[in-house]
Protein backbone atom coordinates (compact mmCIF):
# COMPACT_ATOMS: atom_id res chain seq x y z
CA UNK A 1 0.00 0.00 0.00
CA UNK A 2 1.35 3.47 -0.82
CA UNK A 3 0.43 7.13 -0.94
CA UNK A 4 -2.81 8.34 0.58
CA UNK A 5 -3.99 4.89 1.63
CA UNK A 6 -0.77 4.21 3.53
CA UNK A 7 -1.03 7.57 5.29
CA UNK A 8 -4.63 6.79 6.28
CA UNK A 9 -3.42 3.64 8.03
CA UNK A 10 -1.30 5.84 10.30
CA UNK A 11 -4.06 8.35 11.04
CA UNK A 12 -6.85 8.07 13.56
CA UNK A 13 -9.65 7.67 11.00
CA UNK A 14 -12.61 5.33 10.76
CA UNK A 15 -12.53 2.10 8.76
CA UNK A 16 -14.94 3.69 6.24
CA UNK A 17 -12.53 6.59 5.76
CA UNK A 18 -9.59 4.18 5.36
CA UNK A 19 -11.53 2.34 2.64
CA UNK A 20 -12.31 5.65 0.91
CA UNK A 21 -8.59 6.47 0.86
CA UNK A 22 -7.78 2.96 -0.44
CA UNK A 23 -10.36 3.30 -3.25
CA UNK A 24 -8.89 6.63 -4.24
CA UNK A 25 -5.42 5.08 -4.27
CA UNK A 26 -6.64 2.42 -6.74
CA UNK A 27 -8.34 4.92 -9.06
CA UNK A 28 -6.60 5.83 -12.32
CA UNK A 29 -4.88 9.21 -12.28
CA UNK A 30 -3.23 11.55 -14.74
CA UNK A 31 -0.26 13.80 -14.15
CA UNK A 32 -0.16 16.90 -16.36
CA UNK A 33 3.50 17.90 -16.61
CA UNK A 34 5.90 18.92 -19.37
CA UNK A 35 9.07 18.14 -17.40
CA UNK A 36 8.49 14.49 -16.38
CA UNK A 37 8.98 11.48 -18.60
CA UNK A 38 7.67 7.93 -18.53
CA UNK A 39 7.79 5.54 -16.87
CA UNK A 40 6.31 7.20 -13.79
CA UNK A 41 6.84 5.80 -10.30
CA UNK A 42 3.12 5.89 -9.48
CA UNK A 43 0.73 3.00 -10.15
CA UNK A 44 -2.36 3.60 -12.32
CA UNK A 45 -0.95 6.94 -13.50
CA UNK A 46 -0.81 8.35 -17.03
CA UNK A 47 1.49 11.20 -18.03
CA UNK A 48 0.00 14.01 -20.14
CA UNK A 49 2.73 16.35 -21.36
CA UNK A 50 0.83 18.24 -24.10
CA UNK A 51 -2.77 18.81 -25.14
CA UNK A 52 -4.40 18.99 -21.70
CA UNK A 53 -7.85 19.96 -23.01
CA UNK A 54 -7.89 17.14 -25.56
CA UNK A 55 -6.70 14.65 -22.93
CA UNK A 56 -9.42 15.74 -20.49
CA UNK A 57 -12.10 15.47 -23.19
CA UNK A 58 -10.92 11.91 -23.95
CA UNK A 59 -10.91 11.04 -20.25
CA UNK A 60 -14.44 12.40 -19.84
CA UNK A 61 -15.64 10.27 -22.74
CA UNK A 62 -14.34 7.11 -21.03
CA UNK A 63 -14.97 8.05 -17.38
CA UNK A 64 -17.49 6.22 -15.23
CA UNK A 65 -17.07 8.74 -12.39
CA UNK A 66 -16.55 12.51 -12.31
CA UNK A 67 -13.02 13.71 -13.01
CA UNK A 68 -11.36 15.65 -10.20
CA UNK A 69 -8.56 18.21 -10.50
CA UNK A 70 -6.42 18.70 -7.44
CA UNK A 71 -3.41 20.90 -6.95
CA UNK A 72 -2.86 22.81 -10.18
CA UNK A 73 -4.06 26.36 -10.51
CA UNK A 74 -2.58 26.76 -14.01
CA UNK A 75 -4.25 23.57 -15.29
CA UNK A 76 -7.53 24.67 -13.72
CA UNK A 77 -7.25 28.02 -15.50
CA UNK A 78 -6.61 26.39 -18.87
CA UNK A 79 -9.52 23.95 -18.46
CA UNK A 80 -11.85 26.76 -17.37
CA UNK A 81 -10.82 28.72 -20.45
CA UNK A 82 -12.23 25.96 -22.68
CA UNK A 83 -15.36 25.30 -20.57
CA UNK A 84 -14.20 21.95 -19.16
CA UNK A 85 -14.91 22.81 -15.52
CA UNK A 86 -18.47 22.18 -14.40
CA UNK A 87 -18.03 22.07 -10.60
CA UNK A 88 -16.00 23.84 -7.95
CA UNK A 89 -15.49 22.23 -4.56
CA UNK A 90 -14.24 24.79 -2.10
CA UNK A 91 -13.13 23.98 1.43
CA UNK A 92 -13.63 26.93 3.74
CA UNK A 93 -11.39 26.96 6.80
CA UNK A 94 -12.66 29.14 9.67
CA UNK A 95 -9.33 30.94 10.13
CA UNK A 96 -8.23 34.46 9.25
CA UNK A 97 -4.49 34.60 8.77
CA UNK A 98 -4.09 38.15 7.58
CA UNK A 99 -2.53 39.12 4.30
CA UNK A 100 -1.58 35.92 2.48
CA UNK A 101 -1.57 34.53 -1.02
CA UNK A 102 0.58 35.47 -3.95
CA UNK A 103 -1.87 35.12 -6.82
CA UNK A 104 -5.48 36.11 -7.29
CA UNK A 105 -7.07 32.87 -8.36
CA UNK A 106 -9.75 34.24 -10.72
CA UNK A 107 -8.20 37.51 -11.87
CA UNK A 108 -7.78 36.48 -15.54
CA UNK A 109 -11.44 35.50 -16.05
CA UNK A 110 -14.52 37.37 -17.05
CA UNK A 111 -17.03 37.54 -14.18
CA UNK A 112 -19.10 34.43 -13.58
CA UNK A 113 -21.46 33.48 -10.83
CA UNK A 114 -21.57 30.29 -8.81
CA UNK A 115 -24.72 28.33 -8.05
CA UNK A 116 -24.49 26.56 -4.69
CA UNK A 117 -25.28 22.86 -5.19
CA UNK A 118 -24.33 21.41 -1.81
CA UNK A 119 -22.83 22.39 1.52
CA UNK A 120 -21.48 20.24 4.31
CA UNK A 121 -20.08 21.37 7.66
CA UNK A 122 -17.48 19.27 9.46
CA UNK A 123 -16.28 19.18 13.03
CA UNK A 124 -14.22 22.24 13.78
CA UNK A 125 -16.28 24.41 11.44
CA UNK A 126 -14.70 23.42 8.11
CA UNK A 127 -17.18 23.65 5.28
CA UNK A 128 -17.18 21.87 1.93
CA UNK A 129 -19.09 23.94 -0.62
CA UNK A 130 -19.91 22.63 -4.10
CA UNK A 131 -20.77 25.11 -6.84
CA UNK A 132 -21.57 25.06 -10.55
CA UNK A 133 -20.30 27.99 -12.62
CA UNK A 134 -22.91 30.06 -14.41
CA UNK A 135 -22.73 32.84 -16.98
CA UNK A 136 -22.95 36.31 -15.46
CA UNK A 137 -24.29 39.23 -17.46
CA UNK A 138 -22.52 41.79 -15.26
CA UNK A 139 -20.28 41.82 -12.20
CA UNK A 140 -22.18 41.73 -8.89
CA UNK A 141 -22.80 45.17 -7.45
CA UNK A 142 -22.45 47.05 -10.75
CA UNK A 143 -25.01 48.97 -12.74
CA UNK A 144 -25.90 47.64 -16.17
CA UNK A 145 -23.44 49.01 -18.70
CA UNK A 146 -21.84 51.56 -16.36
CA UNK A 147 -19.46 49.49 -14.23
CA UNK A 148 -20.23 51.61 -11.15
CA UNK A 149 -21.34 50.07 -7.89
CA UNK A 150 -25.11 49.97 -7.41
CA UNK A 151 -26.12 52.31 -4.63
CA UNK A 152 -22.68 52.60 -3.04
C-alpha positions in Angstrom: 0.0 0.0 0.0 1.4 3.5 -0.8 0.4 7.1 -0.9 -2.8 8.3 0.6 -4.0 4.9 1.6 -0.8 4.2 3.5 -1.0 7.6 5.3 -4.6 6.8 6.3 -3.4 3.6 8.0 -1.3 5.8 10.3 -4.1 8.3 11.0 -6.8 8.1 13.6 -9.7 7.7 11.0 -12.6 5.3 10.8 -12.5 2.1 8.8 -14.9 3.7 6.2 -12.5 6.6 5.8 -9.6 4.2 5.4 -11.5 2.3 2.6 -12.3 5.6 0.9 -8.6 6.5 0.9 -7.8 3.0 -0.4 -10.4 3.3 -3.2 -8.9 6.6 -4.2 -5.4 5.1 -4.3 -6.6 2.4 -6.7 -8.3 4.9 -9.1 -6.6 5.8 -12.3 -4.9 9.2 -12.3 -3.2 11.5 -14.7 -0.3 13.8 -14.1 -0.2 16.9 -16.4 3.5 17.9 -16.6 5.9 18.9 -19.4 9.1 18.1 -17.4 8.5 14.5 -16.4 9.0 11.5 -18.6 7.7 7.9 -18.5 7.8 5.5 -16.9 6.3 7.2 -13.8 6.8 5.8 -10.3 3.1 5.9 -9.5 0.7 3.0 -10.2 -2.4 3.6 -12.3 -0.9 6.9 -13.5 -0.8 8.3 -17.0 1.5 11.2 -18.0 0.0 14.0 -20.1 2.7 16.4 -21.4 0.8 18.2 -24.1 -2.8 18.8 -25.1 -4.4 19.0 -21.7 -7.8 20.0 -23.0 -7.9 17.1 -25.6 -6.7 14.7 -22.9 -9.4 15.7 -20.5 -12.1 15.5 -23.2 -10.9 11.9 -24.0 -10.9 11.0 -20.2 -14.4 12.4 -19.8 -15.6 10.3 -22.7 -14.3 7.1 -21.0 -15.0 8.0 -17.4 -17.5 6.2 -15.2 -17.1 8.7 -12.4 -16.5 12.5 -12.3 -13.0 13.7 -13.0 -11.4 15.7 -10.2 -8.6 18.2 -10.5 -6.4 18.7 -7.4 -3.4 20.9 -6.9 -2.9 22.8 -10.2 -4.1 26.4 -10.5 -2.6 26.8 -14.0 -4.2 23.6 -15.3 -7.5 24.7 -13.7 -7.2 28.0 -15.5 -6.6 26.4 -18.9 -9.5 23.9 -18.5 -11.8 26.8 -17.4 -10.8 28.7 -20.4 -12.2 26.0 -22.7 -15.4 25.3 -20.6 -14.2 22.0 -19.2 -14.9 22.8 -15.5 -18.5 22.2 -14.4 -18.0 22.1 -10.6 -16.0 23.8 -7.9 -15.5 22.2 -4.6 -14.2 24.8 -2.1 -13.1 24.0 1.4 -13.6 26.9 3.7 -11.4 27.0 6.8 -12.7 29.1 9.7 -9.3 30.9 10.1 -8.2 34.5 9.2 -4.5 34.6 8.8 -4.1 38.2 7.6 -2.5 39.1 4.3 -1.6 35.9 2.5 -1.6 34.5 -1.0 0.6 35.5 -4.0 -1.9 35.1 -6.8 -5.5 36.1 -7.3 -7.1 32.9 -8.4 -9.7 34.2 -10.7 -8.2 37.5 -11.9 -7.8 36.5 -15.5 -11.4 35.5 -16.1 -14.5 37.4 -17.0 -17.0 37.5 -14.2 -19.1 34.4 -13.6 -21.5 33.5 -10.8 -21.6 30.3 -8.8 -24.7 28.3 -8.0 -24.5 26.6 -4.7 -25.3 22.9 -5.2 -24.3 21.4 -1.8 -22.8 22.4 1.5 -21.5 20.2 4.3 -20.1 21.4 7.7 -17.5 19.3 9.5 -16.3 19.2 13.0 -14.2 22.2 13.8 -16.3 24.4 11.4 -14.7 23.4 8.1 -17.2 23.7 5.3 -17.2 21.9 1.9 -19.1 23.9 -0.6 -19.9 22.6 -4.1 -20.8 25.1 -6.8 -21.6 25.1 -10.5 -20.3 28.0 -12.6 -22.9 30.1 -14.4 -22.7 32.8 -17.0 -23.0 36.3 -15.5 -24.3 39.2 -17.5 -22.5 41.8 -15.3 -20.3 41.8 -12.2 -22.2 41.7 -8.9 -22.8 45.2 -7.5 -22.5 47.0 -10.8 -25.0 49.0 -12.7 -25.9 47.6 -16.2 -23.4 49.0 -18.7 -21.8 51.6 -16.4 -19.5 49.5 -14.2 -20.2 51.6 -11.2 -21.3 50.1 -7.9 -25.1 50.0 -7.4 -26.1 52.3 -4.6 -22.7 52.6 -3.0 
